[in-house]
Amino acid sequence: ASGNSSATTGLATSSGAMASAVPSGVAGLADNGSTIQHGTYYFSQNGQRWSNDKISGMNANIGSAGCVLTSAAMGASGLAGQSIDPGTFNKTYGNGNVSGTKFSSLGIDVTRYPSGGSMSKIADPSPYLDTIKNALANRMPVMLYGDKTASNIYMDGKAGSPHCVIATGLDENGNVIINNPWSTAQKRYAQKTYPLTASTLQPFHWAQVMSKDGKGIDGTSGFTA
């Protein structure tokens, strides 16, 4: 997986009451023959018609290095309310990094934490836990990029290699709900829950909070960074 940009765009914000961590009435959206909860599509970077497509601005294909792009496509699809598969996203909007993607043409705002976070830098996630939790409570997807281990949220694949997943919400216990783009096996890789702690995010590189007009997937607002 790859994520080599450190630029940051502004995250739109608005005032209002915090949304429930478990919103009611959020319709699931269908893709790959399954319905995924919390209004979020699931896409895989592998085993798909787009897997061999070269990533915009990179000398690699989506199957081998498209975790950032595929995670961005999942978040953008939920916020836009329509399916934007990774192949279409790649050709139309870019590679999923904040400086390599035309997020503004979708009306989507993205902020990276830390602002200088990159593929090559390990960061302490502790200062950003509340930001991530508040965003997810407001249905704002959060892309998370870090090095895989056997027990952290970037699980599967070669241990120690970087990977991007997307957090789609919080469950009733405050656990983070993760879509991992690695495989077509949705029962294993979609809507998997983990405790949202510094240890489950380590080794951590960056988080990207996504919103549309200051709101999350179901129209909630009130993000407080």
Secondary structure as the mmCIF struct_conf table of DSSP 4:
data_model
#
loop_
_struct_conf.conf_type_id
_struct_conf.id
_struct_conf.beg_label_comp_id
_struct_conf.beg_label_asym_id
_struct_conf.beg_label_seq_id
_struct_conf.end_label_comp_id
_struct_conf.end_label_asym_id
_struct_conf.end_label_seq_id
HELX_LH_PP_P HELX_LH_PP_P1 GLY A 10 ALA A 12
BEND BEND1 GLY A 16 GLY A 16
HELX_LH_PP_P HELX_LH_PP_P2 ALA A 17 SER A 20
BEND BEND2 ALA A 21 VAL A 22
BEND BEND3 SER A 24 GLY A 25
STRN STRN1 LEU A 29 ASP A 31
TURN_TY1_P TURN_TY1_P1 ASN A 32 GLY A 33
STRN STRN2 SER A 34 ILE A 36
BEND BEND4 GLN A 37 GLN A 37
TURN_TY1_P TURN_TY1_P2 HIS A 38 GLY A 39
BEND BEND5 GLN A 45 GLN A 48
TURN_TY1_P TURN_TY1_P3 ARG A 49 ASN A 52
BEND BEND6 ASP A 53 ASP A 53
STRN STRN3 LYS A 54 LYS A 54
HELX_LH_PP_P HELX_LH_PP_P3 ILE A 55 ILE A 55
TURN_TY1_P TURN_TY1_P4 SER A 56 GLY A 57
BEND BEND7 MET A 58 ALA A 60
STRN STRN4 ASN A 61 ASN A 61
HELX_RH_AL_P HELX_RH_AL_P1 ILE A 62 ALA A 65
HELX_RH_AL_P HELX_RH_AL_P2 CYS A 67 ALA A 80
TURN_TY1_P TURN_TY1_P5 GLY A 81 GLY A 81
BEND BEND8 GLN A 82 GLN A 82
HELX_RH_AL_P HELX_RH_AL_P3 PRO A 86 THR A 92
TURN_TY1_P TURN_TY1_P6 TYR A 93 TYR A 93
STRN STRN5 GLY A 94 GLY A 94
BEND BEND9 ASN A 95 ASN A 97
TURN_TY1_P TURN_TY1_P7 VAL A 98 SER A 99
BEND BEND10 GLY A 100 GLY A 100
STRN STRN6 THR A 101 THR A 101
HELX_RH_3T_P HELX_RH_3T_P1 PHE A 103 LEU A 106
TURN_TY1_P TURN_TY1_P8 GLY A 107 GLY A 107
STRN STRN7 ILE A 108 TYR A 113
BEND BEND11 PRO A 114 PRO A 114
TURN_TY1_P TURN_TY1_P9 SER A 115 GLY A 116
TURN_TY1_P TURN_TY1_P10 MET A 119 SER A 120
STRN STRN8 ALA A 123 ALA A 123
HELX_RH_3T_P HELX_RH_3T_P2 SER A 126 TYR A 128
HELX_RH_AL_P HELX_RH_AL_P4 LEU A 129 ALA A 137
TURN_TY1_P TURN_TY1_P11 ASN A 138 ARG A 139
STRN STRN9 VAL A 142 ASP A 147
BEND BEND12 ALA A 150 ASN A 152
TURN_TY1_P TURN_TY1_P12 ILE A 153 TYR A 154
BEND BEND13 ASP A 156 LYS A 158
TURN_TY1_P TURN_TY1_P13 ALA A 159 GLY A 160
BEND BEND14 SER A 161 SER A 161
STRN STRN10 PRO A 162 LEU A 170
TURN_TY1_P TURN_TY1_P14 GLU A 172 ASN A 173
BEND BEND15 GLY A 174 GLY A 174
HELX_LH_PP_P HELX_LH_PP_P4 ASN A 175 ASN A 175
STRN STRN11 VAL A 176 ASN A 179
TURN_TY1_P TURN_TY1_P15 PRO A 181 TRP A 182
BEND BEND16 THR A 184 THR A 184
HELX_RH_AL_P HELX_RH_AL_P5 GLN A 186 TYR A 189
BEND BEND17 ALA A 190 GLN A 191
STRN STRN12 LYS A 192 TYR A 194
BEND BEND18 THR A 197 THR A 197
HELX_RH_AL_P HELX_RH_AL_P6 ALA A 198 LEU A 201
BEND BEND19 PRO A 203 PRO A 203
STRN STRN13 PHE A 204 LYS A 212
TURN_TY1_P TURN_TY1_P16 ASP A 213 GLY A 214
STRN STRN14 LYS A 215 LYS A 215
TURN_TY1_P TURN_TY1_P17 ILE A 217 ASP A 218
BEND BEND20 GLY A 219 GLY A 219
STRN STRN15 SER A 221 SER A 221
#
